Amino acid sequence: MLAHLVGQCRKRHSHDGPRVSTAGRFAPRHRVRSQQLLGREPAERGRVRRFSGTVGSSGASGTTTPSVLTYHNDNARTGLNPNESVLRPSNVNAAMFGKRFSQPVDGYVYAQPLFVPGLTIGGQTHDVVFVVTESNSVYAFDANAAGPVLWHTNLGESLSCADLNDCGDLVPGAGITGTPVIDPGSQTMYLVSLVKSSTGAHHVLHAVDLITGAEKSAGPVEISPTAPGTGANSQNGTVRFNPATHYQRCALLLAGGVVYVGIGSNAESNSDNHGWIVGHKASDLSSTMTFCASPDDNWASLWQGGGGLSSDASGFVYAETANGTFDADTGGKDFGDSALKLDTSGKVVDYFTPYNQATLSSADIDFGSANPVVLPDQSGAVPHELLATGKPGILYLINRDAMGHFHSGSDSQIVQSVSAFPNTAITGGIFSSPAYWNGHVYVTGMGGGVQDFTLTAGKLSTAPASQTSAHFDFPGATVSVSSNGSAAGIVWVLDGNAGVLYAFDATNLATTLYDTTQASGGRDQAGTPVKFAVPTVANGHVYVGTQTELDVYGLQP
């Protein structure tokens, strides 16, 4: 169900664990890391560094600058920043572009860095990049220049490798894995931490103030859903959530005033897990919905290679599930290896399941190893389309208004299926979410390059229009796109194995504009890579999370 990457275990230092308040809120003990890392005085240890401030609509330079508030830039998960006016194919090269600075962090950065311009913190206006780590830390850094951290808070003791049921997947431990989501109107970042206490593991939803790093009064709350069913970890017809056997890997989604969280298993060998989606009202973190993908069995994880749940303009939520039982076509409630459309109550209103689901599940060829992409409206016969993919290496183009359910023997009921990286191996196929720009779908697979499939009148080209000469071994690469509207398109690719950042011409992927090995003397070398990490492109910079630092790339002075 999950891809494995063996690494070294590392134990955390013990400190006071979280506590549960009498009001039912989860109350972790916050702490600040050492003053050597933060540039703070010793007296500031043990508390969040707080500032007064405001959020503005403009960047520090006074010009309007778009934010990156969620995984892959938007709720459709296109991976596109269409408002990048600084970086262009003509200036992204080793002579003009490279590594500007880095900022140290205290753990692996699996989540995508997020960017908000024009925040007033401590009386000064900053463009801010936010980074979270597996040590349960949240950092706010100035996005344009090296310097002391603006604020840093720690949300409780994370789980070490020794604590985890599956030590080979998230290394060297697990804390904050899923990419947070930001609401700029309320100046709030929502995120989930995996916290260790004397009573065990806890998944905790937080609402963190963008200006101060302080916990807002609505949170935190512990995620502990239940669902009717007779499957794993059920009693008297109710399935209960076991936090010790689950990871929160999906990027969070904020839609219609609700924060949606996808959760899946942390070990295929453990049957005591399910795929879950929970919704919490952004204003007070009260529960709004719960969905369990396998209430009468187990598995059907929600992990999506770290990608996010997606949503459309009507507020429907889309997700892909991984290996597990599928029996919805015969009146059951289990949705293994399926693309799902849910309403705000958590009801599955439509779905698609590949015809060979049973074969995929038994061979560990997860359908749900990437997130679905809500494509822009098309001019063809099917205007509303969803793009799904995963380890099978196939691009499934689905009608969002009639997703097709399950069809024995073939997938002919959907709009189109295109074989991009055909696969029958556990660690093959597609592990990263596609990206979209200007009629092009960009996707990368294990052992292959990035391929560009054109999308015209709602149909994909059956072969790539172009592809990169660079190939990417396990754990593969992730893709983001920047452009200035329909011009100056650049496909950014982060190699999760070699730790190399690439830039390709979005109109012809055979043209390599830049990579971090081109400059002499290791000038642009990034920190040690983290699998499934996604580059963030904003306001002339590219932000890359690694095992030990945030690396920032931009035009050379």
MISE-355731 format. One record per residue (C-alpha): x, y, z; residue in one letter. Coordinates in steps of 0.1 Angstrom, whole numbers, plus 2048, in hexadecimal, padded with zeros to 3 digits. Example, Ala and Ser with C-alpha at 12.3 -4.5 7.8 and 13.67 -1.06 7.14 Angstrom:
BEGIN
   xx   yy   zz  type
  87B  7D3  84E     A
  889  7F5  847     S
***
This chain:
BEGIN
   xx   yy   zz  type
  800  800  800     M
  81C  818  808     L
  83D  81B  7F7     A
  85B  812  80C     H
  87B  824  810     L
  892  815  82A     V
  8A5  82E  83F     G
  8B6  831  861     Q
  8A2  834  880     C
  8A7  851  897     R
  898  855  8B9     K
  88B  877  8C5     R
  894  886  8E6     H
  879  881  900     S
  865  89E  90E     H
  844  8A4  91E     D
  829  895  908     G
  808  8A4  8FD     P
  7E9  8A3  914     R
  7C4  8A2  90E     V
  7B1  8BF  91D     S
  792  8BB  931     T
  77F  8CD  916     A
  787  8B2  8FD     G
  7A0  8C6  8E9     R
  7C2  8B7  8E4     F
  7DC  8CB  8F6     A
  800  8C4  8EB     P
  81D  8D5  8FC     R
  82E  8ED  8E4     H
  853  8F3  8E4     R
  86D  906  8D1     V
  88D  8F4  8C6     R
  8AF  8FF  8D0     S
  8BA  923  8CD     Q
  8D8  919  8B8     Q
  8BF  90E  89C     L
  8A7  92B  8A0     L
  8BE  948  8A9     G
  8AB  94E  8C9     R
  8B6  954  8EC     E
  8B5  937  906     P
  899  948  919     A
  882  943  8FB     E
  884  91D  8FD     R
  864  90A  904     G
  84B  922  8F5     R
  83F  92E  8D3     V
  84F  94E  8C8     R
  831  965  8C2     R
  82E  985  8AF     F
  812  99D  8A7     S
  80B  9A2  883     G
  7F4  9A2  865     T
  7F0  991  843     V
  7F1  9A6  824     G
  7E7  9A0  800     S
  809  9AC  7F2     S
  82C  99F  7F4     G
  848  9B0  806     A
  852  9C2  7E6     S
  82F  9D2  7E4     G
  824  9BF  7C5     T
  808  9A6  7C5     T
  816  983  7CB     T
  801  963  7C9     P
  802  94B  7E7     S
  807  925  7E8     V
  7EE  91B  802     L
  7EA  8F6  7FB     T
  7FA  8D8  7EB     Y
  7FF  8DC  7C6     H
  7F3  8FF  7C7     N
  7CD  8FB  7C6     D
  7B0  8E4  7D0     N
  7AF  8D5  7AD     A
  7D4  8CA  7B4     R
  7E1  8D7  792     T
  804  8DE  7A0     G
  803  8FF  78D     L
  80E  922  797     N
  801  936  779     P
  80D  957  787     N
  833  954  787     E
  840  973  777     S
  864  971  781     V
  870  94E  777     L
  870  948  751     R
  881  92F  73A     P
  899  94A  730     S
  8A7  950  753     N
  8A5  92E  763     V
  8C7  921  75B     N
  8E7  91A  76F     A
  8F6  93C  766     A
  8D8  950  773     M
  8C6  939  78B     F
  8D1  924  7A9     G
  8D0  91E  7CE     K
  8CD  93E  7E2     R
  8CC  931  806     F
  8C0  916  81D     S
  8B0  915  83F     Q
  8B6  8F8  858     P
  898  8E4  865     V
  896  8C9  87F     D
  888  8AC  86B     G
  87E  89E  849     Y
  867  8B5  834     V
  84E  89E  822     Y
  834  8BA  81F     A
  835  8D4  804     Q
  840  8F6  810     P
  825  911  80F     L
  829  936  807     F
  816  955  812     V
  821  978  808     P
  81D  998  81C     G
  81B  98B  83F     L
  823  9A5  85A     T
  836  994  875     I
  848  9A6  891     G
  841  9C7  881     G
  851  9BE  85F     Q
  841  9B2  83F     T
  84E  990  832     H
  846  978  817     D
  845  958  82B     V
  84C  934  823     V
  83E  91A  83B     F
  84E  8F9  841     V
  843  8DB  857     V
  858  8BD  861     T
  855  899  86D     E
  862  8A6  88F     S
  840  8B8  892     N
  84F  8DA  88D     S
  840  8F7  87A     V
  857  912  86D     Y
  850  935  85E     A
  86E  942  84A     F
  873  962  836     D
  86E  955  812     A
  887  96D  802     N
  8A6  96D  817     A
  8B9  959  831     A
  8B6  963  854     G
  8A7  95A  876     P
  887  946  876     V
  869  95C  879     L
  858  943  891     W
  85A  91E  898     H
  844  908  8AD     T
  845  8E3  8B5     N
  824  8D1  8B9     L
  82E  8B3  8CF     G
  845  895  8CE     E
  845  883  8AD     S
  847  85D  8A9     L
  869  84E  8A4     S
  871  832  88D     C
  86F  81A  8AB     A
  84C  826  8B2     D
  83E  820  890     L
  82D  801  884     N
  83F  804  862     D
  862  811  866     C
  86B  80F  841     G
  853  829  833     D
  855  84A  846     L
  878  84E  853     V
  886  856  86B     P
  865  85B  87C     G
  843  86B  877     A
  835  88D  882     G
  826  8A5  869     I
  824  893  847     T
  806  8A1  834     G
  80A  8C3  824     T
  7F6  8DD  839     P
  7DD  8F5  82A     V
  7DA  91A  830     I
  7BC  931  833     D
  7C9  954  82C     P
  7A9  965  837     G
  7AB  958  85B     S
  7D1  957  85A     Q
  7D0  932  864     T
  7E5  913  85A     M
  7D4  8F2  85F     Y
  7EA  8D3  863     L
  7EA  8B0  873     V
  806  8A4  88B     S
  80C  880  896     L
  815  884  8BB     V
  822  86B  8D4     K
  817  86C  8F8     S
  816  855  916     S
  7F4  848  90A     T
  801  840  8E6     G
  7FF  851  8C4     A
  7E7  86D  8BB     H
  7DE  87E  89A     H
  7D7  8A2  8A3     V
  7C8  8BD  88D     L
  7D6  8E0  894     H
  7CC  903  88A     A
  7EB  918  88C     V
  7ED  93E  889     D
  802  949  86B     L
  80F  968  87D     I
  819  959  89E     T
  81B  933  89B     G
  803  931  8B9     A
  7E7  917  8BA     E
  7C6  928  8B4     K
  7AA  924  8CD     S
  797  90B  8B8     A
  7B2  8F1  8BA     G
  7C2  8D9  8BD     P
  7AA  8BC  8BA     V
  7B2  897  8B8     E
  7A7  884  899     I
  796  864  8A4     S
  77A  85B  88C     P
  762  83E  88D     T
  74C  82F  873     A
  731  814  870     P
  740  7F3  865     G
  74D  7D0  86E     T
  770  7D3  860     G
  792  7D6  871     A
  792  7E5  894     N
  76C  7E4  897     S
  757  7DC  8B5     Q
  731  7D9  8B6     N
  72D  7E6  893     G
  744  804  897     T
  766  808  887     V
  77E  81C  89D     R
  79D  82F  892     F
  7BE  821  89F     N
  7D7  83E  89D     P
  7F5  827  8A1     A
  7EF  815  880     T
  7E8  834  86A     H
  7FB  850  859     Y
  7ED  871  84F     Q
  7FF  876  82E     R
  7E6  887  817     C
  7E9  8AC  813     A
  7CD  8BE  825     L
  7B0  8CE  812     L
  79D  8ED  81B     L
  77C  8F0  808     A
  75B  901  811     G
  767  90A  834     G
  770  8E6  83C     V
  793  8D6  841     V
  794  8B3  832     Y
  7AE  89A  83E     V
  7B7  879  82C     G
  7C7  85D  841     I
  7D4  83B  839     G
  7E8  81E  846     S
  80C  81E  852     N
  813  7FA  84A     A
  805  7E1  831     E
  80E  7C5  848     S
  7F6  7D2  862     N
  7D1  7CC  85A     S
  7C4  7E3  876     D
  7C0  802  85F     N
  7A9  813  846     H
  7A8  830  82F     G
  797  84E  83F     W
  78B  870  835     I
  780  888  851     V
  773  8AB  84E     G
  776  8C6  869     H
  767  8E9  868     K
  783  902  863     A
  774  91B  87B     S
  773  905  89A     D
  781  8E3  88F     L
  760  8D2  897     S
  75A  8B2  884     S
  745  8B4  864     T
  749  892  854     M
  75A  870  855     T
  75F  857  839     F
  76F  835  83D     C
  77A  824  81C     A
  77A  800  82A     S
  761  7FE  846     P
  75A  7D9  842     D
  77E  7CE  83B     D
  79F  7E1  83D     N
  7B9  7F5  829     W
  7AD  80C  80C     A
  7C5  825  819     S
  7C4  84A  811     L
  7E9  854  80B     W
  7EC  860  7E6     Q
  812  863  7E7     G
  80D  881  7FE     G
  7F6  892  7E5     G
  7D6  8A3  7F0     G
  7B1  89C  7EF     L
  7A4  8B2  7D3     S
  783  8C5  7CE     S
  76F  8D5  7B3     D
  75B  8F6  7B1     A
  73C  8E4  7BD     S
  74D  8D9  7DE     G
  750  8B4  7D7     F
  76F  8A3  7E5     V
  784  88A  7D0     Y
  79C  870  7DD     A
  7AE  850  7D1     E
  7B0  832  7E8     T
  7CB  817  7E9     A
  7CB  7F1  7EB     N
  7AD  7E1  7FD     G
  78C  7D0  7F8     T
  774  7DD  7DE     F
  750  7D2  7E1     D
  73C  7F2  7DA     A
  730  7E4  7B9     D
  71E  7C8  7CB     T
  70E  7DD  7E7     G
  72C  7DF  7FE     G
  73C  7FD  80E     K
  761  7F6  807     D
  773  80B  7ED     F
  796  7FE  7E7     G
  7AA  80B  7C9     D
  790  824  7BF     S
  78B  849  7B6     A
  770  857  7CC     L
  759  876  7CA     K
  74B  87F  7EC     L
  733  89A  7F7     D
  737  8AF  816     T
  726  896  82C     S
  73F  87B  823     G
  728  867  80C     K
  737  857  7ED     V
  722  866  7D1     V
  736  857  7B4     D
  755  842  7AE     Y
  76B  831  795     F
  77D  810  79C     T
  795  800  782     P
  789  7DF  773     Y
  7A8  7CD  780     N
  7A5  7D9  7A3     Q
  7A8  7B7  7B3     A
  7C8  7B1  7A0     T
  7D6  7D3  7AA     L
  7CE  7CE  7CE     S
  7DD  7AB  7D1     S
  7FD  7B6  7C0     A
  801  7D7  7D5     D
  7FC  7EC  7B6     I
  7EB  809  7C8     D
  7D2  81D  7B2     F
  7D4  838  7CD     G
  7FA  841  7CD     S
  7F3  863  7BF     A
  7D7  87D  7C3     N
  7BB  884  7AA     P
  7BD  8A4  796     V
  79D  8B8  78E     V
  7A4  8C4  76B     L
  798  8E6  75D     P
  777  8E4  74A     D
  77B  8D5  728     Q
  76B  8DE  706     S
  763  8BA  6FC     G
  746  8A3  703     A
  750  89F  728     V
  757  8C2  737     P
  75E  8B7  75B     H
  77B  89F  75E     E
  790  88F  779     L
  7B3  881  773     L
  7BD  863  789     A
  7DC  84E  789     T
  7F2  839  79F     G
  809  81B  79F     K
  7F8  80B  781     P
  809  826  76D     G
  7E9  82E  75A     I
  7D8  851  756     L
  7B3  84C  75D     Y
  79F  868  74E     L
  77D  868  760     I
  75C  87B  75B     N
  756  88C  77C     R
  731  88D  775     D
  72F  867  76E     A
  74E  856  77B     M
  745  833  76E     G
  746  81D  78E     H
  755  7FB  787     F
  753  7E9  765     H
  75E  7C5  763     S
  778  7BD  748     G
  781  7E1  73E     S
  781  806  747     D
  76E  80F  727     S
  754  822  73C     Q
  76C  83F  743     I
  777  85A  72B     V
  799  84C  725     Q
  7B6  838  733     S
  7D9  83E  727     V
  7F7  828  730     S
  813  83F  73B     A
  829  82A  751     F
  81A  806  74F     P
  824  7F3  76E     N
  820  7D3  781     T
  839  7D9  79D     A
  834  7E5  7C1     I
  84B  803  7BD     T
  844  80B  799     G
  82B  821  787     G
  820  843  792     I
  826  84F  7B6     F
  822  875  7B1     S
  805  88A  7A7     S
  802  897  784     P
  804  8BC  77C     A
  7F0  8D1  762     Y
  7F7  8F0  74D     W
  7E9  8FE  72E     N
  7DB  8DE  71F     G
  7F8  8C9  72B     H
  7F9  8AD  745     V
  81B  8A6  754     Y
  821  885  766     V
  840  871  771     T
  844  84C  779     G
  85E  836  789     M
  87C  830  774     G
  86F  847  759     G
  870  86C  751     G
  855  887  752     V
  83C  883  736     Q
  825  89E  727     D
  803  893  71B     F
  7EF  8AD  709     T
  7CA  8B2  713     L
  7B4  8BE  6F7     T
  78D  8BF  6F8     A
  78E  8A8  715     G
  7A4  88D  706     K
  7C8  885  70F     L
  7E2  87E  6F4     S
  7E9  858  6F3     T
  80E  85E  6F3     A
  823  87A  703     P
  829  899  6EF     A
  84B  89C  700     S
  85E  88D  71C     Q
  87E  893  730     T
  89E  880  72A     S
  8A4  87F  74F     A
  895  860  760     H
  88D  85D  785     F
  891  83D  79A     D
  87E  835  7B9     F
  870  848  7CC     P
  86B  85B  7AC     G
  866  880  7A6     A
  84B  89B  7AB     T
  840  8B5  793     V
  835  8DA  797     S
  82E  8F3  77C     V
  833  919  77A     S
  829  931  75F     S
  81E  955  758     N
  7FB  94C  74C     G
  7FF  938  72C     S
  823  942  727     A
  845  93B  737     A
  83B  918  742     G
  855  905  756     I
  852  8E2  763     V
  864  8DE  784     W
  86E  8BB  78E     V
  87D  8AF  7B0     L
  88F  88E  7AE     D
  888  87C  7CF     G
  8A4  864  7CA     N
  8C2  87A  7BF     A
  8B6  89A  7CF     G
  8B9  8AE  7AE     V
  8A1  8CA  7A5     L
  89A  8CD  780     Y
  889  8E7  76A     A
  87C  8DE  748     F
  86B  8F2  72C     D
  846  8EB  731     A
  840  8ED  70B     T
  85B  8D3  704     N
  868  8BD  720     L
  886  8B2  70C     A
  894  8D5  714     T
  8A5  8D5  735     T
  8A8  8F9  742     L
  8BA  8F2  762     Y
  8C4  8D8  77C     D
  8D6  8DC  79D     T
  8F4  8C8  792     T
  8FE  8E1  776     Q
  90F  8FB  78B     A
  933  8F4  795     S
  93F  8EC  7B8     G
  91D  8DF  7C4     G
  910  903  7C6     R
  8EC  8F8  7C2     D
  8EB  8D7  7D4     Q
  8CC  8D1  7E8     A
  8CA  8C0  809     G
  8C5  89A  80B     T
  8A4  893  7FA     P
  882  887  808     V
  86C  871  7F3     K
  84C  881  7E5     F
  858  8A4  7EF     A
  849  8BF  7D8     V
  85A  8DF  7CC     P
  847  8FF  7D2     T
  84B  91B  7B9     V
  841  93E  7C4     A
  84C  962  7BD     N
  86D  95A  7AB     G
  878  93E  7C3     H
  876  918  7C5     V
  874  909  7E8     Y
  87F  8E5  7EE     V
  87B  8D2  80F     G
  896  8B8  818     T
  8A1  8A3  835     Q
  8B3  8BF  847     T
  8AB  8E0  837     E
  895  8F6  821     L
  8A8  8FF  801     D
  89F  91E  7EE     V
  8A7  924  7C9     Y
  8A3  943  7B5     G
  8B4  95C  79E     L
  8D8  962  7A6     Q
  8E1  986  7B2     P
***
